């Protein structure tokens, strides 16, 4: 079993979740996170300039059987893709054991 962690733009989360759950990946979890990007920008608030380098992202987590990893990755990539710059990252890690509570 693999754990997929996809860091995507917040406005793409609904599309990613719908894409995954529509193809049978029922357990999809999300978490709002902020991450440091390669790019930063200056924002002006009330005459003061602030350097913004922690950008909002949403972490989408799914546990997937080994034979379904490629399908899940393709679904996430298609749904999360934007037309401007990098659209996020997908981290795939091995899951040794899953223990249910209750």
N, C-alpha and C positions, 0 to 999 in steps of 0.2 A: 504494500500500500504506500502511496505517496501523499505528501501534503503540498498543496499548491498555495502559494501566497502571491497574490497579484496586487501590485501597488498601481492604482489607476486614478484618473481624474474623478473627482466627486460627481460631476455631471454625467459620467459614463456608467456609474454603478448600477443603475436600474436596468440598463441595456445588458450589462454583463450578467447580472443575476437572472434576468429573464431568459437569456440565451442558455445559461447553464441548466436552470431548472426545467426549461422546455425540452432539453435533451436527456433528462433523467438524472441529473446530478442534483439530488434533493437537498442535501445538507450543505448549504452555502452560508457562510457567516461574514459579517462586515464589521469593520472597526475604523473610526476616523483617526487619522494620524497626520503628522506634519513631518516633512522631511527636507533635508538640505539638498538643494539641486545644484547643478553645475552653473546655473544662471541665477543671478539675483537682480533685483531692480529697486529703484528708489521710489518711494511713495511720499507724497506731501500731504500732511495733515495739519491744518491750522497754522500754516507757515513754517512748520518744522519738517525737515526731511528725514525719513526713516529708511534704512536699508533692509529690504525684505529678502531673506534667504531661506526661510523655512516656509515651504509651500504646502497647502493642504492636499492630502491624498486620502484615498480610502483603501484600506487593506481588505481584500476579498480572500477568504480562506475556504478551501475545499479539500476534503479527503477523498482520494480517487484510487480506484484499483489500478494496478500497474498497466493492464492492457488498455485502459481508457485515458491514460495521461495525455497522449498525443491529441486525442479528440478534444479533451478539455482545454488544452493549451491553445489549440486552433480557435475554439469558440471564444475564449477570452481575448485573444489577439484581434479577432475580427470585431468584437463588440467594443473593445476599449480603444481602438485605433482612432486617432484624431488627424485632422489635416495639417496641423501645425506642430512641428517638432516631435520630440520623444513623447510617447503616450503612457509610459510606465514601465514596470518590470514584473517578471514572473519568476519566482524562486521555487524550485522543486527540491524537496528533501524527502529522504527515506523515513518512513514511520515503522518503528520496530513493533510497538504494541499499542493497542487502543483498549482502554478499560472503560466499560460503561458504569455509570453510577446509578445504583438503584435497581 
